[in-house]
Amino acid sequence: MDNKKPIVIFWFRRDLRFEDNIGLFNALQSEHPVLPLFIFDDNILKELPRNDARVQFIHQQLSILHAELQNAGSSLLCMKGKPEEIWVQLMHLYEIAAVYTNRDYEPYARQRDADVANLLATQKIPFNTFKDQVIFEKNEVLKDDGKPYTIFTPYKRKWMAHFLSNPQNPFPNADMNKFLKGTIPFLTLADIGFETSPIQVKPFTLEWVSQYKEVRDFPALDQTSYLSVHLRFGTVGIRQLVANVKDQSEVFWSELIWREFFMQILYHFPKVVNQNFYSKFNLVSWRNNETEFKKWCEGQTGYPMVDAGMRQLNQTGYMHNRVRMVVASFLAKHLLIDWRWGEAYFAEKLLDYDLSANNGNWQWAAGTGCDAAPYFRVFNPSEQLKKFDKELIYIKKWVPDLRTPTYPLPMVDHVLARKRALETYGVVQSRN
């Protein structure tokens, strides 16, 4: 590649696609050829197991992009290291006219981008960022007094009003002829220090969207979209997705709005990363029994729906959404184990792990977050089983040892656990 001519760099992150990609579209409008870049970030990779299925999925998707670029005589530049150090190398290798990327809203990402922007500014290189992974970001959906929403329903009403008056259409696909020509060696999974995982990401489907309201709570049906992983890594554009589903199911549409609600909560209230949204719940006296936590992690609680969900998670990286609510409530309320323990375990295991959604939903289940289930709402896992898997189809798939001598007895009595939870949370309520 000719490193002497000015180029612009497009930095892929949570947007691993050529279609409906706003930052990439804008990069390709510049007068210079575009070098596409992905950085395997050592700051993130160092926390992960060597056979992490999410890293494998990212690598697979990058391989697809690289192959498509090769067909057009171009390449995808993959590098591994700490982002600031990588950008120092790139500034020596290329004459960079500008950098383009899509915004990320998590605390680490915001700090990373601020540091990179400052570094580029020392050489007067513009760092252009764009809204891409959401329909509305940051301060676009606020209360009339300019403050962020902390209750979902009014947020949703304002969000939908904004959307109807300002629909977000998908952006055109990338013009492959505008990428920088030349061949760059592509990093293998081994090159970045990882190995193959037996867990694979499933392709998403919108086949069930029109029936979503009717089928979404029944795990045995397996009629879910499997979209969450693809939204997390941006292998599908949110504008493209909303255009496809908005007239088919308002309930499904609402789930996409919940995603943006939790993102703006994280943006405006970054303390939720490791603190309760409502500070009064800092006074909850968690039991935090490590033996009980281990049983929960392994799916050995003696409650079939809880155990099925945890075993599904451990074996596949997925868990049905209804079951997620049951297992989270069980940990926080039946066992009185700090929701942050459960959140960290999900962060390690879930293919679709997304900080804002994971945090928001765990605090919802624990009753400590914004617009949360009230503390006195304690899911009865046995009743949930009767209601949503009464024929035990889902259970038998993941708990084949049910009704055998090896299957454990319930580790806690529901009535006593509920009473204990109400008393523990009630002490907090009485002090406020």
N, C-alpha and C positions, 0 to 999 in steps of 0.2 A: 504494500500500500504506500501511496505517496504521502509521507508525513509532513511535507513542506507547505502544502496548500491548506488554507483555512477550512476547518470543518466545524460542524456542530455535533455535539454528542447528545443522544437521547438515552437517559438512564432508566431502564426497566426496573420496577420494584414489585408493586402489587397490581400489575397490569400486564400480565404475560400474554399479550395478544396483539395482532395487527389491526383488528377490527374495532371500530368504535372506541378509539384510544385518543383522548383529546390532546394530551401532551405530545404524543407522537405526531398527530396530525399537524400541530403547530410547528414542530421541529421541521417537518417536511415542507413547510411553506417558506423556509429561509432560503437564501440564495446559495447556501453551501451544501455539499453532500453531508448526509447524516451517518454517523457511526453509532450503531446500537450497542449498548453496554449493559451487562448485568454483573453485579458484584456479590459474590458469596461472602457475606459479612462475618468475619471471625468473631466479632463481638456477640453475634447470635449463635453461630455454629458451635462455639465452645460449650454451650449449655446442653447440646443435644446428643442423644445416643448415636453411635456410628451408623446404625441401620435405620435412621429416622425416615419414615415413609414420606413425610412432607418434603424433605430435601430431595428424595428420589423423584417425587412428583414435579417439583420445580425443575429439576434437571431434565426430566422427560419433556416437559413443555418447552424448555429452552432449546432442546434438541430439535423439536418440531419447527420452531422459529428459525433456527440456524439452517436447517435443511431448505426451508422456503427461501431464505436469503441466498443460499448457495445457488439455487436455481436461477436467481437474478444476477449472479456474479458478485454477490456480496457475502458478508460474514457477520456473525454476532460475536462481539468481544466479551468473553467471560473471564473475570479475574477473581482471585480469592485473596482476602486480607482485610485490614481495617480500612474503612472507606476513605478517611483523610489521607492515609498513606498511599492508597491506590490513586487518588486524585493528584497527588504530588507527582507520581510516576507519569500519569497521563499528560500533565502539563509540560513535562519534559519531552514526551514522545511526540506530541501533536501541537499544531497551532490551533488552539481551540477558540473559535469565535463566540460561542455561547453554549450553554448547557440547558437542556430541557428535561423536565421530569414531572410526574404527577404527585400531588401532595399526599402525604401520609400524616395521620393525626395522633398516633400513639406518642407518648412522652419521649421514648428513646428516639423515635424517628424524627421528631421535631428538633431535638437537640442535635442529632446527626446532620440534619439538613442545614441548620443554622451554622454549624461548624464548617461544613463544606462550602456554603455560600460565602462565609467570611474568608476562607482560603482562596476561593476563586476571585474574590474581590481584590485581593492583593495584586492580581495580574489583570484587573479590570475585565474579567470574564463574567458576563451576565449569567445569573442562575434563575431561569424562568420556570415557575411552578404553576400547575393547573389543577383545577378540581376535576376529578375523574371517577373516583370509586364510589361517589355518592351523587344523588340528585341535588340535595341541598346540604351545605356544609356550614360549619362555624356559626356565623351570625345571620344566616339567611332565614331561619325560622325562629323568631323570638316573640315573646309576649308583647303586648301593646306598650308596656313600660320599658321595653328594650332589654329585659332580663331573660335568661334562658328558661325554657320549660323544664319542669321536673315531674310533671304528670303527663302520661302518654296521650290520653284521649284528646285534650285540647291541642297538644302538639300535632297529633295526626290531623285534626281538623284544619289547622293553619297550614300544615304541609300540603294537604290535598288542595286547599284553596290556592296556594302558590302554584302548585303544579298545573291546575286547570287554567290559570291565567298566564302561565309561563311554561308550557310543555317543553321537555328536554328531549330533543330528537337525537338518534344515533349519529355519530360522526362518520364521514366516508372512510373506507378502508385505505390502508397505506398504499402509496404509489411506490412499488418496489424499485423503480428506476432511479429514485432519488437517494438511495442509500449509497454509501461509499463503496466503491468497487475494490475487490481484492480478497485474498484468502487469509484467514487467521485460524490457527489451530484451535480446536474446540476442546475445552476441559472435559475429561471423563469424570464419572462419579468418584473413581479412585483418586483422581488428581486432587480433588477437594477433600480427600480423607474420609470418604464415606463408602459404604457397601450397600448392596441391594437389600431391599426389605421384602418380606413375604406379603406385606400389606399393600394393596393397590387402591388408588383412588378410583371410584366409579364414575362413569360419564353421567352428566346430569340429563334429566328428562323433564319436559313440561307436559307430558302425556296426561298427567292426573290433575292438572291445575284446575280445570273447571269443576272437578269433584272434590277439591281440596278440603272444603269445609266439612263434607260428609265423611271423608276417609282419614283425615290427618291424625286422629287420636288412637287409631288401632294399629299397633306395631306389627301384628301378624300379616296385615295386608301388604306391607312394604311398598305402599303407594306414596312414596315421598320423592321429591325432586332430585335429591343429592346435589343440590345447587350450592350448599354452604361452602364447600371446599373451593369450588370454582369462583365464587364471589370473593372468598378470602384471598386468593392469589390472582384474581383478575383475569381468569381465562375466559370470562364472559363479561361484556360491558353492561353496566347497570341500566343505561338508557335503552339499550337493545332489549334487555330483559323486561323492563317495565312496559315497553311498547307491546311486548308479546302477551303479557299477563293482565294488564289493567282492566280489560273488558271481560276477562274470564272469571276472575275470583277476587272480590274485595278482601276476603279473609287472607288470601295469599299475599295480596298487595300490602295489607296491614303488616304482615311479617317483615316485608322489606322496609317498611317505615319504622318498625321497632328497631331494626338494625341501625338506621340513621339516628334514631332517638338515643340509643346507647352510645353511639359515636359522639354525639354532641354533649352528652353527659360527661363522657371521659374528657372531652376537649375543655369544657367549662369548669369541671370539677376534678382535676387530675388527682386529687387526694384519694379518690375511690380505688386507685390501683392497689393500695394496701390499707385503706381505712374504710370504715362504714360510712355510707353516705350520710346517715343520721348519727351524729356523734354520740347520742345517748346510748346507742347500742354497744359502745365501747365498754360499757359496764356489765355486759352479759358475762356470766361466770361459766365459760366453756369447760366441759369436763376433759376434753382432749385426751381420751384414752387411746394410747398407741396400738394396743392389741385389737381394740374394736375397730380402729381405723383400718388396720391391715385386713380384717375380715371384710370390711366394706369394699376395699380396693380389689380384693380377690373374688368378690361375689360369693361370700360364704356367710351371709347374714341370717339365712333361714327364711327370708322373705323372697319368694320366687321372682317377683317383678323386679325387685332391687338387684337380685343376683343375676338375672338374665341381662339386665341392662349393663351391669359392670363387666360381665363376661363378654358380651357383644363388643363393648368398648375395648377391652384388653386384646381381643382377638382380631378386630377389624378396624379400629380407629373411629368407628361410627357408634352412635346411640340414637335411637328414636327420640323425638322431642318430648312426647308425653312421658316417656320413661325417664328422661333427664330430670324432669320436674320431680318425679317420685324419688329417684335416688338422691337428689340434692336435698329435698325436704327431709328424707330419712337421716342423712348425715347430720344436718344442722339441728334438727328438732328431736328426732328419736334418740340420737346418740349425743346430742349437744357437743358436737365437734365443730370447731371454728370453720366457717365456710371457706376461709382462705386455704385450709388444707385441701378441701375438695377442689377448689378452683385450681390450685397448683397441680393436682393430679390430672385434672382434665387438660390443663395446658400441656402436660407431658404426653398425653395419650390421644387427644382428639385431632383428627386430620383437619378439621375445620376450625381449630383453635383461633379465636380472634379475641384480643384482649378486651375490647369494649363490650362485646356480646357476652363473653364468658363471665366477665366481672358483673355486668348488669344482671344477668340471669341468676348467678349465684346469690347476689344480694337480694334479688327478688324472692328466691326460694327461702332464704334465711330470714326474710322479713326486715332486713337492715338497710335496704336500699330505697331509692326513689321509686314511687309508685309500686311498692312491693306488696306481695301477698301479706295480709296482716299477720302479726306474730301468732295470733291464736288460730290461724288456719294451719292445721297439721294434716297432711295427706295420710290417709289410712292405706298402706300399700296393699292390704288384702282386699279392701273394697275397690281400689283402683284395678286390681287384677280381675275381679268379677265383672267390672264395668267394661274394661277395654280388651280383655283377652280371656273371656270366660271359658272358651274351649281349650285353653292352654296351648295354642298352636305356637305362639311366640316363645312361651316358657319352655316347651319341650325341645325347641330348637337349641336353646342356649343353656338349659339346665337339664341335661339328659339323666342326671342322677336324682331328679325329683322322685320322691316316694321310694327311695332306696335307703338301706341302712347307713349309707355314707353321707346322705344329705343332712346338713345340720338342722337342729331345732332352732326356732326363732331366738335370736340372741337377746331380744328385749321384748317385753310385753307391750303391745301398742297402747293399751289403756293407761298403764303406769307411765310409759314414756311420754305420752301426750300430757298427762298431769304434771310430770316433772318439767317439761318444756314450758307449759303455761305458767308454772310457778316461777321458773327461772327468768323468763322474759317479763313476767308480771312484776317482779321486783324492780326491774329497770323502769318499767312504765310508771310505777308508783313513785319513783324518785324524780320524775319529770313532770 
